[in-house]
Every structure is written in structure tokens, then in C-alpha cells.
Amino acid sequence: MQRELFSIVLLLIMFFGVTAGSVYAQSDDVDISDSVEIEVNDDTTKEDEDENDEPEDDEQTKPEKLAEKQAKADAKLAEREAKLEEKQTEREDKLAEKQAKVEEKRTEKLAKVEAKQAKAQERLAEKISKLEVKLTEKAEISEERANKILEKIQKETLKTGERVQKLLDKFQSGEFFGNIENRDTVTKSFTLSFDGIAVEIGDSSNVNSLSGELFLENQVTGNHVKKFSVTGGELFIGDVEVYDVVFGKARTSSSGSGGDKDSMIIIAQTSDGVDIRTLKLNIDLSEEFNSETDSADIEILFPRSKIASHWFLSGTGSLGLTESIETQGTEIDDTEPDDIEIDVTKVEDIPHTTALSVSVSQESYVTGDEIVISGIVEEIFENTPVILQTVIASDLIEIAQIDVTSSGEFTHSIQATGPQWQTSETYTVKAFYGGNNVAQTTFEFSVE
């Protein structure tokens, strides 16, 4: 390839040389056909011949020089290529070495990570094993406790069942109502209907609606005391709880300065489908309830009225005659009956009375005011709070349980804001302490 290139270059040089001579001859306007005779001596001709011989030698040496140059260039190129190949080889060797080192380090790191993971899994397995042992121990303890609680519940249920059965036996035999003489010859049926509120015992913030009916029959009608049997009924608390009245008893007694009002106490057994609980209602009647009375308005007193251990009750309603049937009178010559207290759920009323007072910080308030209620009890009953009830007409505005200090004082504050404070009227604050102590005060409220 190089020789062919050299031949082409040589031909081009010769061609351009001939062309240049022709152009020179034409530029001097010399006709090729013209002849010129030149006389030269032998010496001159010989010199010319010698001179003409020299270019031929030069022409012969040029290709050789070019070839030599080309050879040198090729040699240099080959040398460069060899160096490049050598460097490339060195680079590839170094890169391979680096990659080998990187791979070695990666393998070492991977081995360390796997070792750490193995240790972590071993520790986790150990922790899980220990946790399983602890959970098993706790499960065994919990099962043991559950069995004890279940055993206790079964015993209490059995005892309750036994007590209820005894009460039923007494109810069926008549012993539940005591020894009665001069039983009424006319059997009258009465219905006690009421609506109000129920406040959870132990959580005064849980307030629900209350409604219900109780069915009573007269047993003995005396001048000052009247006795009834409770034959059934239902109580509804909120939208969920329903209590069926199984049986019970009631009695009225005259009160007021001239005996012109009656009060009633009802004790009955109720069931919510699971437990048997005692219902106790303390009721004020609007008038004396005698043989000529067909109906009377009633007020259920809070907090003396309750479903044992569950709810304090309050409300208003009516007691009315529904049926009257004349029967043959029977006379039992026994002693005057004594009321039998029912101990199914241990109804606890504090028998003591004490002086109780309650007051508000001012006589009138407006929207947004703070109403401060305070009072004093003379004798402190242990673990007994004061129940404060703020009402307007028959609507309950607020209820609270307040602890009594060691000095017998109690204080409570109400902020007169919210949807319940939308009526300008006289509000009443009632304070209850123990089973038989009640005090109240009033204040005026105006909506602004």
C-alpha cells in the first residue's frame, strides 16, 4: 500500500513538471515549429550534458527518500501503537486488580453483614423464646385468676339465687309483707307512671332519661299508714337498659303540718336479664292518698331513690286508680307487721340526719356568669359526697357530686353558658347529703 502511494506521488510530480515547461514556452510566444541554431563548443555541450544528467540522479533518489521517510513514519507509528497497547494492557491489569480488590471487600462486607444478621436472628429467637415463656406464665396466671373470679361469681350467683328464692318463697307465703290483719275487702289496682332522669352512681356525668310504670295492689288501708304489694312493672333507662319489676311492696304515711300530704316508700326486686337488683323509691305525693282519691301527682326524690349500685333516680308522674274489685275480707289475728328490709343488693341508706345548708354567691346572674354554690354540713358522714342538682321547673340543668372538707364545707362552680342556659327564669339548687338530708336555694337567671 505504501509503495503504491509513493508511485502515485512520483507520477504527479513528473506530470506537474512537464506541464510547467509547456506553459513557460507558450508564455514567451515561441513557435514550436521554429528552429534555432545554437552553436556551442564541445565543453559547453558536455557541461550541459553533465547538468542534464544530475536531475536524473535526483529524480531517482526522491522515491528512495520518501520510502525511507515512510519507513521511519511507519516505524514510529508501530512504536506508538506498541506503547499504546502496552499502556492499555497496564490499565486493564490495574482495573482488573482494582475490581478484584473491590469484589474482595464486598465479599468481606457481605460476610460481616450475614454474620451480624445471623447474630441478630439468634438474639431475636432468644427474645421470642423468653417472651413466649413469659406469655405462657402470664396466661397461666390469668387463667388461674379467671377461674377464681368465675368461681367467685358462681358462688355469688348461687347465693343471690338462694336469697331470691327465699324472697320468692316469702312473697308467695305472704311472709314478705309481714303479718297483716284487717286486710282490705276491696282490691284496688293502681298504676304509678313517671318520667325523669337516671344518674350513674359513681359517675355523675353519665345522665340518662328515665321512664317507667309500676303496678300496685292495696293490702291494708289505715288512717295514717297504707300498705300495698307491687305486682309488676318496667323501668327504662336511656335507650338500652330495661329493668323488669318482679315483685315488691310499698307503704304510704301522712306528712305535712296537718297530715294533708302523703309520702310513699317502694321496695321492689328488678331484673335486667342478668342480675337481680333492689329498686328503692322515695316519693312525695301532692295530697293525702285515701280511699276517695283516684289519682295524685308524685315526685321521685333524688338521691334517696335508686337502683342499688347502679343509678340514682329522680322524676315526676302520677299515681292513679285503675281497677277496683270487691273481695271477701279475711282477718288474721297476728301482731302489727314490721317492714322487712330486703338484703339482696344491700341497699345502703345513712340513717343519721344532720343540719345541711346551701347558698349561691349572689341573687341573680346573666349569660356567661360564674355561679358559685357553697354550703355546710354539721355532721360529716364518711365517704359520703354532697349531691347538687340545679333544675328549672322539671328540667335538670346540671348535677354534680362534691366532696365535703374536713370542716364540713363544700363548694361548686357552674359556668352559665351552653344550650341548657336559654331560659330567663328562677332556677333551684337542691343539695342532698346522706339518705335524709335535703336543702335548697334559688336564684334568678336572665339570658343576654
Backbone torsions as a table, in degrees:
resi	resn	phi	psi	omega
1	MET	NA	-40.4	-178.8
2	GLN	-68.9	-37.0	179.5
3	ARG	-67.3	-40.2	178.0
4	GLU	-62.8	-41.6	178.3
5	LEU	-62.6	-40.8	-179.8
6	PHE	-65.3	-40.1	179.3
7	SER	-64.3	-40.9	179.4
8	ILE	-63.0	-43.1	178.9
9	VAL	-62.0	-40.8	-179.1
10	LEU	-64.6	-43.5	178.1
11	LEU	-62.1	-40.4	179.2
12	LEU	-63.7	-37.7	-179.6
13	ILE	-66.3	-43.9	-179.2
14	MET	-66.1	-39.5	-179.5
15	PHE	-64.3	-47.8	179.7
16	PHE	-65.0	-26.5	178.0
17	GLY	-70.9	-44.8	178.4
18	VAL	-64.4	-43.2	-178.7
19	THR	-62.7	-39.8	179.8
20	ALA	-64.4	-36.8	178.9
21	GLY	-68.0	-39.1	178.6
22	SER	-64.7	-43.3	-179.7
23	VAL	-63.3	-38.3	-179.7
24	TYR	-64.4	-40.3	-179.1
25	ALA	-66.6	-39.2	179.7
26	GLN	-68.9	-33.1	-177.7
27	SER	-67.3	-22.0	179.0
28	ASP	-96.0	10.5	177.5
29	ASP	53.0	46.9	178.6
30	VAL	-104.5	126.3	179.8
31	ASP	-79.9	138.2	-178.0
32	ILE	-66.7	-29.2	-177.3
33	SER	-77.3	-18.3	178.2
34	ASP	-66.7	147.2	177.9
35	SER	-121.0	141.1	-179.9
36	VAL	-128.3	131.9	178.3
37	GLU	-99.1	125.9	-179.4
38	ILE	-123.6	128.6	177.9
39	GLU	-100.1	126.7	177.7
40	VAL	-132.9	154.2	176.6
41	ASN	-85.7	172.2	-176.1
42	ASP	-63.9	-37.1	-177.4
43	ASP	-64.2	-44.4	-178.2
44	THR	-63.7	-42.0	-179.3
45	THR	-62.8	-40.4	179.3
46	LYS	-64.1	-38.9	178.8
47	GLU	-66.0	-39.5	-179.8
48	ASP	-64.4	-41.5	179.4
49	GLU	-62.8	-39.9	177.5
50	ASP	-62.6	-40.6	179.9
51	GLU	-66.1	-38.9	179.8
52	ASN	-67.8	-27.4	179.5
53	ASP	-72.3	-31.5	-176.4
54	GLU	-63.6	-44.9	178.9
55	PRO	-59.3	-35.5	179.4
56	GLU	-61.2	-39.4	177.4
57	ASP	-64.5	-40.3	178.9
58	ASP	-62.9	-40.2	-179.7
59	GLU	-64.6	-34.0	179.5
60	GLN	-73.4	-28.5	-177.5
61	THR	-84.3	-23.0	-177.8
62	LYS	-60.2	-50.6	178.7
63	PRO	-58.5	-37.3	179.8
64	GLU	-64.2	-41.2	178.3
65	LYS	-65.5	-42.3	179.5
66	LEU	-62.8	-42.2	179.2
67	ALA	-61.4	-40.9	179.4
68	GLU	-63.1	-44.0	178.1
69	LYS	-62.1	-43.0	-179.3
70	GLN	-62.5	-39.1	179.2
71	ALA	-62.7	-44.2	178.3
72	LYS	-61.3	-43.1	179.8
73	ALA	-61.8	-42.6	-180.0
74	ASP	-63.1	-39.9	-179.7
75	ALA	-63.0	-45.1	177.8
76	LYS	-61.5	-42.4	-179.9
77	LEU	-62.2	-43.9	179.4
78	ALA	-63.5	-38.4	179.3
79	GLU	-64.0	-43.3	178.6
80	ARG	-62.8	-43.5	-179.9
81	GLU	-62.7	-39.1	178.6
82	ALA	-63.4	-42.4	178.0
83	LYS	-62.6	-43.7	179.6
84	LEU	-60.6	-44.0	178.8
85	GLU	-62.2	-38.4	179.1
86	GLU	-64.1	-45.3	178.7
87	LYS	-63.3	-42.4	179.6
88	GLN	-60.7	-41.3	178.1
89	THR	-62.7	-43.7	178.2
90	GLU	-60.1	-44.8	179.8
91	ARG	-61.6	-44.1	-179.9
92	GLU	-63.6	-38.8	177.9
93	ASP	-63.6	-44.2	179.2
94	LYS	-63.5	-44.2	179.9
95	LEU	-61.7	-42.3	178.0
96	ALA	-62.2	-40.1	179.0
97	GLU	-63.6	-44.2	177.9
98	LYS	-62.0	-45.4	-179.8
99	GLN	-61.3	-38.0	178.4
100	ALA	-63.8	-42.2	178.3
101	LYS	-64.6	-42.9	179.3
102	VAL	-61.3	-44.7	179.8
103	GLU	-62.9	-38.5	178.6
104	GLU	-64.4	-44.9	178.1
105	LYS	-63.2	-42.9	179.8
106	ARG	-61.4	-41.1	178.3
107	THR	-63.2	-40.7	178.3
108	GLU	-63.6	-45.9	179.3
109	LYS	-62.0	-43.8	179.6
110	LEU	-61.2	-40.3	178.3
111	ALA	-64.0	-41.4	178.0
112	LYS	-63.9	-44.1	179.5
113	VAL	-60.9	-44.1	179.6
114	GLU	-63.5	-37.5	177.9
115	ALA	-64.3	-43.2	178.5
116	LYS	-63.6	-43.8	178.9
117	GLN	-61.2	-40.3	178.8
118	ALA	-62.2	-43.1	178.1
119	LYS	-64.5	-42.7	179.9
120	ALA	-62.5	-43.3	178.3
121	GLN	-63.7	-37.1	177.7
122	GLU	-64.6	-44.2	177.7
123	ARG	-64.4	-42.9	179.6
124	LEU	-61.7	-42.8	178.4
125	ALA	-61.8	-38.2	178.7
126	GLU	-65.7	-44.0	179.1
127	LYS	-63.8	-43.4	179.5
128	ILE	-61.3	-40.7	178.7
129	SER	-61.9	-46.0	177.9
130	LYS	-62.6	-42.0	-179.9
131	LEU	-63.2	-40.2	178.4
132	GLU	-62.4	-39.5	177.7
133	VAL	-62.7	-44.8	179.5
134	LYS	-64.0	-44.3	179.3
135	LEU	-61.7	-39.3	177.7
136	THR	-62.7	-43.1	178.4
137	GLU	-63.1	-45.0	179.5
138	LYS	-63.7	-41.2	179.3
139	ALA	-61.1	-41.1	178.4
140	GLU	-64.4	-42.4	178.5
141	ILE	-64.5	-44.8	179.8
142	SER	-61.7	-42.0	179.2
143	GLU	-63.5	-40.1	178.5
144	GLU	-63.8	-44.6	177.9
145	ARG	-63.3	-43.5	179.8
146	ALA	-60.6	-41.1	178.7
147	ASN	-63.7	-40.1	178.0
148	LYS	-64.6	-44.8	179.0
149	ILE	-62.1	-43.5	179.2
150	LEU	-62.0	-42.0	178.2
151	GLU	-62.4	-41.2	178.9
152	LYS	-64.5	-43.9	179.2
153	ILE	-61.6	-42.0	179.8
154	GLN	-62.8	-40.7	178.1
155	LYS	-64.3	-44.8	179.8
156	GLU	-64.8	-39.0	178.5
157	THR	-63.3	-41.6	178.7
158	LEU	-63.0	-43.7	178.4
159	LYS	-63.1	-44.0	178.8
160	THR	-61.2	-43.6	177.9
161	GLY	-60.3	-40.4	178.9
162	GLU	-64.8	-42.6	179.7
163	ARG	-65.0	-43.8	179.6
164	VAL	-63.3	-39.5	178.7
165	GLN	-63.4	-41.3	177.1
166	LYS	-60.9	-43.0	178.9
167	LEU	-63.4	-40.9	177.8
168	LEU	-62.4	-41.9	178.1
169	ASP	-61.3	-43.2	178.5
170	LYS	-64.8	-39.0	179.7
171	PHE	-63.2	-45.2	-178.0
172	GLN	-69.0	-33.5	180.0
173	SER	-82.5	-14.2	-178.2
174	GLY	93.2	-8.9	-179.1
175	GLU	-64.7	-27.8	-179.4
176	PHE	-58.1	-33.2	-176.8
177	PHE	-91.4	0.9	-178.7
178	GLY	85.5	179.4	178.3
179	ASN	-82.2	110.3	-173.9
180	ILE	-105.8	131.8	172.1
181	GLU	-121.0	156.4	-179.0
182	ASN	57.6	51.1	177.1
183	ARG	-62.2	143.6	-179.1
184	ASP	-60.1	139.3	178.5
185	THR	-85.0	-14.7	177.3
186	VAL	-113.4	118.1	179.5
187	THR	-86.5	122.2	179.8
188	LYS	-116.2	135.8	177.3
189	SER	-104.4	135.2	-178.9
190	PHE	-124.5	150.7	174.9
191	THR	-120.4	126.0	175.8
192	LEU	-103.4	110.7	-179.6
193	SER	-112.5	142.0	-177.5
194	PHE	-157.8	158.9	172.6
195	ASP	-136.7	151.6	179.5
196	GLY	176.6	-141.8	-178.2
197	ILE	-132.9	156.3	173.9
198	ALA	-124.9	129.3	-179.8
199	VAL	-113.9	126.0	-177.3
200	GLU	-63.6	132.1	176.6
201	ILE	-69.5	123.4	-178.2
202	GLY	96.5	-13.3	177.8
203	ASP	-147.1	86.5	-174.5
204	SER	-68.5	-10.9	177.7
205	SER	-77.4	-16.0	179.9
206	ASN	-91.8	97.4	-177.4
207	VAL	-116.4	130.0	-179.6
208	ASN	-129.7	162.6	177.0
209	SER	-73.9	154.9	-179.9
210	LEU	-133.3	134.9	171.7
211	SER	-149.9	155.2	179.8
212	GLY	178.7	171.1	176.3
213	GLU	-139.9	139.4	173.3
214	LEU	-124.9	142.3	-178.6
215	PHE	-111.7	127.0	-175.5
216	LEU	-123.8	152.2	171.7
217	GLU	-130.0	138.8	-178.9
218	ASN	-72.3	149.7	174.5
219	GLN	-121.3	-53.7	179.7
220	VAL	-134.8	130.4	177.4
221	THR	-116.0	107.5	178.1
222	GLY	-106.8	-175.8	-178.8
223	ASN	-70.3	-39.1	-176.3
224	HIS	-118.5	-19.5	-177.7
225	VAL	-127.6	133.9	176.4
226	LYS	-126.8	138.8	-177.0
227	LYS	-120.7	144.1	-177.0
228	PHE	-135.8	158.7	167.7
229	SER	-107.8	143.8	176.8
230	VAL	-97.1	118.2	-173.2
231	THR	-99.7	-8.8	179.1
232	GLY	163.9	-172.9	178.8
233	GLY	144.5	179.5	179.5
234	GLU	-145.3	146.4	172.2
235	LEU	-124.9	134.8	178.7
236	PHE	-116.5	122.9	178.4
237	ILE	-116.4	115.9	-175.6
238	GLY	64.6	-150.7	-179.6
239	ASP	-102.8	3.8	-171.4
240	VAL	-120.7	-52.8	-169.8
241	GLU	-83.2	131.8	177.3
242	VAL	-128.4	129.4	177.7
243	TYR	-116.0	122.8	174.6
244	ASP	-89.2	130.2	177.5
245	VAL	-85.1	118.9	-175.7
246	VAL	-86.6	-56.6	177.2
247	PHE	-161.7	167.2	178.9
248	GLY	176.9	-170.1	-179.4
249	LYS	-145.2	160.8	-179.1
250	ALA	-148.7	157.1	175.8
251	ARG	-150.0	148.8	176.5
252	THR	-117.5	153.9	174.4
253	SER	-143.2	149.6	-177.4
254	SER	-75.9	148.4	177.6
255	SER	-145.9	-176.1	-175.7
256	GLY	88.8	167.7	-174.7
257	SER	-64.4	-34.6	-178.9
258	GLY	-115.8	18.0	-178.4
259	GLY	69.9	25.1	-175.1
260	ASP	-88.8	0.1	177.0
261	LYS	-129.3	152.0	177.6
262	ASP	-117.1	149.5	169.7
263	SER	-119.6	153.1	-175.8
264	MET	-131.3	142.1	172.8
265	ILE	-121.0	127.3	178.6
266	ILE	-118.9	129.5	173.1
267	ILE	-124.9	121.8	-176.5
268	ALA	-143.0	161.0	177.1
269	GLN	-100.7	129.5	-179.5
270	THR	-122.1	158.1	178.3
271	SER	-135.1	133.0	174.5
272	ASP	-98.0	15.3	-178.2
273	GLY	95.4	-13.8	179.8
274	VAL	-124.6	-54.4	-175.8
275	ASP	-114.2	155.3	170.7
276	ILE	-99.6	124.8	-178.5
277	ARG	-131.2	151.1	-178.9
278	THR	-86.9	131.9	173.8
279	LEU	-102.5	128.4	176.3
280	LYS	-128.2	122.5	179.7
281	LEU	-119.7	126.3	169.9
282	ASN	-103.6	119.5	-169.5
283	ILE	-126.5	137.5	168.9
284	ASP	-102.9	131.3	176.0
285	LEU	-98.5	150.0	-176.3
286	SER	-73.3	-16.5	-178.0
287	GLU	-155.5	176.4	176.8
288	GLU	-69.9	134.8	-177.6
289	PHE	-103.5	96.0	-178.0
290	ASN	-115.2	-170.9	-174.6
291	SER	-66.6	-19.3	-179.2
292	GLU	-95.0	-4.5	-177.3
293	THR	-86.7	124.9	177.1
294	ASP	-89.9	-33.4	180.0
295	SER	-157.0	159.0	177.7
296	ALA	-152.7	147.2	175.2
297	ASP	-76.1	147.5	-177.3
298	ILE	-132.0	156.3	173.6
299	GLU	-130.9	125.1	176.8
300	ILE	-85.2	122.5	-170.9
301	LEU	-86.4	132.7	179.6
302	PHE	-105.8	137.2	3.1
303	PRO	-101.6	18.4	-178.7
304	ARG	-70.3	-17.1	177.7
305	SER	-97.7	134.0	-175.7
306	LYS	-166.6	159.3	163.9
307	ILE	-98.6	118.5	-167.2
308	ALA	-49.4	130.1	174.4
309	SER	69.5	-1.2	-176.5
310	HIS	-120.8	-55.9	-168.8
311	TRP	-137.6	137.9	161.4
312	PHE	-86.6	142.0	-175.6
313	LEU	-122.7	145.1	170.8
314	SER	-150.9	153.4	-180.0
315	GLY	171.5	-177.3	178.2
316	THR	-136.5	158.0	179.4
317	GLY	-179.7	-147.1	-177.8
318	SER	-147.3	152.2	173.8
319	LEU	-117.4	118.5	-174.1
320	GLY	-134.5	152.6	177.6
321	LEU	-77.0	131.4	179.1
322	THR	-113.8	-27.9	-177.3
323	GLU	-158.3	147.6	178.6
324	SER	-138.0	122.1	-178.5
325	ILE	-129.3	128.4	179.5
326	GLU	-82.0	130.9	179.4
327	THR	-126.5	166.4	177.5
328	GLN	-73.7	126.1	-177.3
329	GLY	-70.0	146.1	175.1
330	THR	-123.6	148.8	-177.7
331	GLU	-128.1	122.7	-179.9
332	ILE	-114.1	115.9	-177.5
333	ASP	-85.0	81.3	176.9
334	ASP	-128.9	177.2	-179.6
335	THR	-72.9	164.7	178.7
336	GLU	-59.2	130.4	-175.5
337	PRO	-67.7	148.1	172.0
338	ASP	-111.7	137.4	177.6
339	ASP	-65.9	135.9	179.1
340	ILE	-99.0	121.2	177.4
341	GLU	-74.1	136.5	-178.5
342	ILE	-91.2	130.1	-174.0
343	ASP	-114.4	28.7	-178.5
344	VAL	-66.9	-45.0	-179.5
345	THR	-123.4	17.4	174.4
346	LYS	55.6	67.8	175.6
347	VAL	-66.2	121.7	-174.9
348	GLU	-110.8	114.5	172.9
349	ASP	-121.9	134.6	179.4
350	ILE	-75.1	120.8	-173.9
351	PRO	-76.6	-14.1	-174.2
352	HIS	-81.1	153.9	171.0
353	THR	-116.6	152.5	179.7
354	THR	-152.2	160.6	177.9
355	ALA	-71.6	135.2	-178.1
356	LEU	-137.0	131.7	177.7
357	SER	-131.9	152.2	178.1
358	VAL	-145.7	145.2	-179.1
359	SER	-152.9	165.0	175.5
360	VAL	-114.9	161.4	-172.5
361	SER	-70.8	-23.7	176.7
362	GLN	-152.9	169.9	-172.7
363	GLU	-82.2	-23.7	-177.3
364	SER	-144.6	153.1	-178.7
365	TYR	-140.6	162.8	175.0
366	VAL	-127.8	172.2	-178.4
367	THR	-54.7	130.8	178.5
368	GLY	94.8	-11.3	179.8
369	ASP	-71.4	157.2	172.8
370	GLU	-97.4	121.1	-179.7
371	ILE	-96.3	117.9	-178.4
372	VAL	-104.5	120.9	-179.8
373	ILE	-109.8	132.6	179.7
374	SER	-142.6	163.2	179.1
375	GLY	-171.4	-179.7	-177.2
376	ILE	-140.8	140.6	169.1
377	VAL	-113.2	141.3	-175.6
378	GLU	-77.2	-45.1	-179.4
379	GLU	-115.9	128.2	-176.5
380	ILE	-90.4	126.9	174.2
381	PHE	-98.0	130.0	-174.6
382	GLU	-62.1	136.1	177.3
383	ASN	56.5	33.6	-180.0
384	THR	-120.6	116.2	178.3
385	PRO	-87.7	164.2	170.5
386	VAL	-88.1	132.6	175.6
387	ILE	-98.1	121.1	177.8
388	LEU	-108.2	129.0	-179.0
389	GLN	-127.3	120.3	177.3
390	THR	-104.5	122.9	-174.6
391	VAL	-132.3	159.0	170.0
392	ILE	-133.9	118.3	-171.6
393	ALA	56.6	-119.6	179.2
394	SER	-105.8	8.4	-178.3
395	ASP	-94.9	133.0	177.2
396	LEU	-83.7	124.7	179.0
397	ILE	-94.2	-42.9	-176.5
398	GLU	-159.5	145.6	177.1
399	ILE	-138.5	144.7	-177.4
400	ALA	-154.2	151.0	172.4
401	GLN	-107.9	122.2	-174.1
402	ILE	-119.8	130.0	176.9
403	ASP	-73.5	147.3	179.2
404	VAL	-95.8	135.4	178.8
405	THR	-74.1	170.8	179.6
406	SER	-63.3	-20.9	177.9
407	SER	-91.6	2.4	177.4
408	GLY	88.7	9.6	-177.6
409	GLU	-98.1	155.0	174.5
410	PHE	-145.4	147.6	-178.4
411	THR	-142.6	143.6	178.9
412	HIS	-148.9	142.8	179.9
413	SER	-119.6	142.8	177.2
414	ILE	-127.6	135.0	174.7
415	GLN	-94.0	120.5	-174.2
416	ALA	-80.5	64.0	176.9
417	THR	-137.2	156.4	177.5
418	GLY	114.9	174.8	-174.9
419	PRO	-66.2	-22.4	-178.7
420	GLN	-79.4	-12.2	-179.6
421	TRP	-105.3	66.1	-176.9
422	GLN	-121.6	10.0	-176.4
423	THR	-127.2	129.2	175.2
424	SER	-86.0	108.7	-175.1
425	GLU	-167.1	-178.9	176.4
426	THR	-85.7	125.6	179.0
427	TYR	-105.1	147.2	-179.1
428	THR	-116.4	134.3	174.3
429	VAL	-109.5	120.5	178.7
430	LYS	-109.1	136.3	177.9
431	ALA	-117.1	131.5	179.2
432	PHE	-122.7	135.0	179.3
433	TYR	-140.9	122.0	-176.1
434	GLY	70.7	-154.4	-176.4
435	GLY	-95.5	-18.0	-170.6
436	ASN	-135.4	18.0	-174.1
437	ASN	-120.1	119.5	-176.7
438	VAL	-135.5	138.6	173.3
439	ALA	-143.7	155.5	179.5
440	GLN	-150.3	160.4	175.7
441	THR	-147.2	170.2	-178.0
442	THR	-132.7	162.5	172.1
443	PHE	-152.6	157.7	178.9
444	GLU	-94.7	141.1	179.9
445	PHE	-130.3	135.3	-179.8
446	SER	-125.3	134.9	178.3
447	VAL	-82.9	130.5	177.7
448	GLU	-121.9	NA	NA
